[in-house]
Amino acid sequence: MPRRHLRVTAAAEAPVRAALRELRARLDIPRSFPLSAQAEADSAARWPHPPADTAATDATDIPLFTVDPPGSMDLDQAMYLSRRPGGGFRVDYAIADVASFVTPGGALDAEAHRRVTTLYFPDAHVPLHPPVLGEGAASLLPDEDRPAVLWRLDLDADGALRSTDVRRALVRSRARLDYEGVQRAIDSGAAEEPLTLLRDIGRLREDLEAARGGISLNVPEQEIVEHPDGYTLAYRAPRPADAWNAQISLLTGMAAAELMLASGTGVLRTLPTAPDGAVARLRRTARALGVDWPPHTSYAALIRTLDPTRTTHAAFLQDCTALLRGAGHTVFDGDPPTPEHARHAAVAAPYAHVTAPLRRLADRYGAELCLAAAAGKEPPDWVRTALPALPGEMAEGGRRANLVERECVDLVEAALMQDRLGEVFDGYVIDVQDKRPDRGTVHLDDPAVIGRVDGGEQVPELPLGRSLRVRLTEADPGHTPVRFTPA
């Protein structure tokens, strides 16, 4: 089943809170940090300790700002965008300097390697680092001096990268913005530079992404919304500002990969090219859904024509996530100097994770490799020692995060649908099992539910990509996800 996001509004937490607590207990999700790790975090929050032989640049004069969901406290990234005097643009991008707070080999480091990623539940999150760091001393909160890894990326007038500089710096963010507010300010004309440059640079980077065959899926989120009779699920299409912000992170990840490849040591985020059979299957789905896919139009070009607010396009976008399966981390060090498979198929270029170290383990190591490469130095020993195990650790952390996501969606859907057993809904079949064509996945129009459908003897071969009226037969929160049969 395709992965999908789900967000719970504050007003809708109460009906599912108990079930989510039970889920965390069943999955053995840690509720707190070991005392030794917490003690290290408390100490580091008072006295951060940058790695030896590094001098931080004072960059507190750069008026950085952050763009995150409302209420976020774990702020990995802050930016300032400007025009270069000779033409083009400059991106100053500060990333939280987690290595200044985590001692290699210590209890806090060991716990980070056990957790690997921050886990997100609809009502809460289980952080990679103790909140005193991840939501406090290491977070790029406004009006606070913070150690950071500061990227300076100079672009030409078309948005192409022309030079890269990265170093440790002391920074101070000036404003904490959210996506909705940014979009509203830009759409209304109230935004001024540097905020309007987020749109301008974002669009240029999107054009370059299209030219190289890259893919950005604007998959709608499932969101629980309150109405007079209770709660329901609805789809929320991503805003343009979400994509523009993502392009800044992608730009940095591509610049990081170039530095690593040039130095001969690195950890890349890689994704193999989707097999022809998977693309052919998507073409059949598009045809059945009425999505216009001309014969000579590439998959990447098609994606850019889709409107996630249209039901059939939203269903197709959900199915498209299947082509992004198989991503992993690839490390290289020495001979051969570069890996055989260095590209990320969706980015259509080499790419590395370096912009979310508060929430993802590998980013701390990626940042250190880039700092060393930019300075013309060898990577620290503690980084090199950890590299061989990183792909396996990240794969296990990704598996756990995917399981949490899947279980959360199943639970919330079942909790909100359990009183509607026997009702009939309109939907589209977006996935059919190869070995059991009577089983698949249905994407409902309303409410925003994506669940399993069993055709059985009634429908021995589900109509992939076509509309289907289905009846809800099962929905038991924490036990059985929503399931349907053809009506």
N, C-alpha and C positions, 0 to 999 in steps of 0.2 A: 504494500500500500504506500502511496506517495507520502512523504513527510509533509506536515503542515504545521503552521504556528497556531497558537491559541492564546488569547488574552482574556483575563477575567477582570471586569470593572470592579471597583471597590464595593459598590452596592450589591454586587452579585456573589460576594465571597461566602456569605453565611450558609447558603444551602449546600455547598460542597466542601466546606472547610473540614468537617469531621472525616469525610471520606478521603480527603487528601492527606490528612494526618495518618490515617490507617495505611495509605499507600506508601508513605515515606517509611513507616515502620516495617512493612512487608518487604520493601526493597533494601532494607538495612542502610538507609541514608543517614550519615552521621548528623547528630543534632548539635554537637559542639566540637571544639578543637581540644586535642590533648593538652594537659596543663603545661607541659614543657614547650609546646609550640606556641601556646597563648602567651607564655611568659616571654619568649623571644620576641613575639610580635609587639607586646607592650613596651619592651625595652627599645626595640628598633623604632617604634613610633616616636619615642622621645629623642633618640639620637640615631638618625639614619647614618649609615656608613657606606659611602660609595666605594666600589672596588678600588684596590690599591693602584697607584700610579695614574690616577685620572684627575684632571682638574676641570671643574665645572665652569662653564661660561655664564656670566650674569646676563640673562636674557629677560629679566623682569620688566624691561621697558616695552616689550612686545605685547600689545593689548589682545591677548588670546581670548577666544570664547569657545565654549563647548556646546554641542548639539546632541541631546539624548532624550529618551522618553521622560515625561514628567515624573518628578520624584526620584530619579536615579541618583545614587550616591557614589557608585563605583565608576568614576569618570576616568577612562583610560586615555582619552584624546582631547586635545584642545588645539585650535587652529587660528591662524591669522592669514588673510588673503589680501594681496596687494598687487598693484601694477608695477612692472619694472620700468625705469625711466627710458630705456632704449626700446621698449616694446615687449609684449609678453606679460607673464604673471610670475609672482613668487608665492609659494605655499610654505609657510612656517607651520610645522605640525609637531606638537609636543606630545610625547607618549610617556605615560607614567613609568618611572624608573624603579621597577620592582627590585632589581638587583641591589639597589642601595639600602634595602630593608631586609633582604633574605640572605643569611649566611650559608654558603654552599656546604652541604654535609650536616647542617644543623637539624634540629627537630622540626622547625618550621619548613625547611626545604624538603625534608622527608615526607611531611604531611601533604605538601603541595604535589609531590610525585604520586602520592596515594590518591589524591582527589582528581588531579589532572585538569579538570575544567569546573567552572561554576555550573551548577545544575539549576535549571529554571522550572519552577512549578507555577501554576496559574495564580496561586495566592502568596507565593514567597519564593525565595531563592536560597540555595545552599552554596555559600561562596567558596572560592578556591583559597582565599586568604582570610584571616580573621578580620572582622569589620573594622577593628581599630586601625588596620592598614588599608584594606581594600575600599572602605567607605570613609576613611579618615586621613591618616598621615600620608599615604601614597596616592590618594585620589586627587585629581586635578580640580579641586573645588575652588569656587571663585574667591578672590581676595585673600589667597593664601600662597605663600612662597612654597614651591614644591620642586624636588629634584625630578628631572625629566631627561628623556632621550629626545633631543630636538633635531628634527629633520628640516633642512632647507632645500626645497625643490624648486628650481627655476624652470619655467616653461616658456616656449615660444608663443607667438600669437595664435597658433592653432591648438595650443594645449599640449604639445609634445614635450617630453622631458628633455632638457638640455644639460642640466648639471645637478649633482646631488652632493649634499654635505650633511653629515650626521655627527653629533657630538653630545656629550653630557652638558646639561645646562640647568640653571636655577630659573624657574619660570613662575609667572603669576597670571592666572586666568582672571579676566575682568567680568565675564558674564556667563551665566548658565542658561542656555536657550533650549527649547524643545522643538520637535519637528513641526507640530501644528502651528506654533507661533511663528516659526521661520517661514513656513509656507504662506501663512496669512499676511505677514509683512511684505513678502516679495510680491504676492499676487495683488495686493492693494496699492503697491507703489510707495509704501511708507518706508521700505528698507533702503538703507544707504550702504555704500561700500564700508566694510568689506563683505557685508552679507550678500549684496547683489552679485558679488563675484563667485559666491558658492554656486549660484545658478549658471553664471557665464562659464566658469571653468568646468562645472559638472556637465554641461551640455557639450562642450568641446571634447571632454574625455569620453562621453558617450558616443560621439561621432567617431573618435579614434577606435573605440571598442568595436563599433560596427564595421569599420574598415578592416580590422584585423580578424574579424569573424568571432569576436567574443560574445558571450551570452550573459545577460542579467535577467533573471526571472522575477517578474513582479507578481508573485503568487499572493492572492488575497489571504488575509489572516481571518481565522475564526474568532469571533468576539462574543462574549456573553453580554446581552443587553437586557435591561429591566423594562417591563411594560406593565400596564395596569393589572394584568392577570397573573403576573409572575415574571419569569425569565425565559428568554429564547436565545438561539444562536443566529448570528448574522455574519456576513462577509464584509471585511473592510479592505478596500483596495489601497495599496501603498501610495503615499504621496510622492510627487516629483522630488521634493526636498529629501526624502529618504534615499532616493537613488543618487542625487547629487552628492550627499554626504558620503555614501558608500564609494563613490568614485574617488574621493580623496584618499580613503583607506586603500583602495585598489592600486592607486598610483604609487603609494608608499610601499605596498607589498611588492610591486613590480620593481621599484627602485632597489629594494632590499635584495631581491633575487639577483639582480644584475651585480650588485656588490659582492654577494657570496660567490657567484659563478666566476667573477674575475679574480677572487682571492683563492679559489680552490677548496674552500671549506664552507659548508652551509647545511641548512635544513630547509627544504622546499616543501611547499604544499602542492601536490601533484594530482592530476586526474586524467585517466586514459580517455582516448577518443571513444565515443559511443559506437558500438558495432552497427554495421549497416542494417542488420535485422531490427534493431531497436528503433532506428529512424523510420524504417519502412512500416513498422507497427504504428508509430505515431502518425504517419501519413494516412493510414486507414482510419485511425481515430478522428483525425481532422476532417476527413471526408464525411464520416458519419455525423459529426457534430455540426457540419456546415461551415467549418472554418476554411476560408479560401487560402489554399496553399498551391500557388502556381508551380508547375513541374520543375522549372529551372531556378526556383527561389530556395536558398539555403535555409536550413533550420534556424540558424542565428538571425537571418534577415526576417524570417516569418515572425519570430518572437517579438520583434520591435513594432509590428503592426497590430498586436493584440491589445484589446481593451479589457483590463481585469474587472471592470464593473459590469461587463456583459456576462450572463450566466454561462453560455456555451464557451466563451473564451476563458472564463475562470476555471471551468471544468478541465479544459485542455491544458491550461497552465499547471494545474495540479498533476496531471499525467506526465507533463514534461519533466518533472523533477526526477523521474526514473532515469533519465540520461545523465544525471549528476551523481549517480551512485559509483562507488569505487574510489573516492578520493582518499588520499593518505599522505603521509609525510615521508620524504626521501632525504636521507643524509648522505653527504659525501665529504671526504677528507683525504687529500693527497692523491694517490695514484689509483685509478685514473682521476684527473683533477675535476672532472664534471660527470654527473650521472648520465646513464644512457637515456633515461626518460626524465626530462627536466621540466616539461610543460604542464600547465594546467589547462585542460581542454576548454573549460568554460571561460577562462580568462584569455585563452588563445595566446599565452606567453608564459615564461617562467614567473613564478609568484611565490611569495613567502609570507607567513604569518608573523607580523611584528607589532601590530597596532592594538592588541588587547591583552597585555600581560597581566592585568588584574584578574582576568577571567579565563586565561588559557595558558597552560604551562609552557608550551613550545616558544611562545613569543618572547619570554625572558631570554632564552638562549639565542633566538634569532637576532634580538637587539644587540647582544654582546658580540656576535659574529660580525655584524655590520659596523659596530663601533671600531672593532679591531681592523677590519678591512679598510675603512675610511682613513684610519690613522697609519696604515701601512705596518701594522703590528701583527704578531701571531695571536690567535685567540687564547684566552685564559685556559689553563689546564683543566679547571673545573667544568668548563664548557665542553672541551674536547672529550673528557672522560664520560660525560653524560650523553653525548650524541648517539652512540650505537643503540642505546635502549629507548631513545625518544620515540621512534616510529611505533614501536609496540605499545608504549605507554599511552600515546595519543590515540591509537586505534582502540584500546580498551576504554579509555575515557570517552571517546566518541560513541562506542557501543552503549555504554551506560547512559550517556546523555540522550541517545536515540530511544532507548528503552523508557526512560523517564518521560520523554515527550509523548511517545506512543501511548503509554499507560495513562498519562494525564488527560490526553484528548479523549481516550476511550471512557475514562471515568466521568469526565465532565459531560460528555455527550449522553452517557447513560443516565446520569443524575437528572439532566434536564428533559429527558425523553421518556422516563419510566412511567409517567402518567398518561402516555399517548399510545400505549400498546394497542395494536389492532387498527390504528389510523392508516390512511393511504396517502402517499406523497408522490409528487412528480420529481423525477431526477434523470441523470444521465449515467450510463455505464462507462466508467473511465478506466477500468482495468478488468481483464479476464485471465484466469490462471491457464497456463498452457496445458497442463496435464488434466485439469478439471474445468473445462469450459463452462460448466454450469455454476461455477463459483467466481465471484469477482467483487468489484468495488463500485458502489453507486454514490454519485455526488448529487445531493438534493438541492433543489432550487431554494426552498424555504421550509424549515429552518436550515441554517448552514451546517449540515451534517454530512460526513463522508463515512460510510460504513459498508460492511460486508453484505452481499446479497447472494442467496443460495437459490438457484433456479430449480434444482432437483429434476424430477421427471416432468414437471410442468414446463420448464424452459431448459432443455438439456444443453443448449448453447446460448449463452447470454450475448445480446447484440452490442458488441463493443462500440462505444462512441455514440450510441443511439439513446433516445429518450425511453424511459421505462417507468411505469407506475408501480410503486412498491408498497408493501404493507410491513409496518414495524412489528416484529415478532418477539424480539428479546431486547431487554435493556435493564441490567441489574448492576448498579454502580459498585465497582470494586470486584465484581465477579464475572459478569458477562457484558461485553461491549454491545453497542447497538447492532442488530442484525435484521435483515429484511428478506422478504420473499416477493417474487413478482405478484402483483395484485390481479 
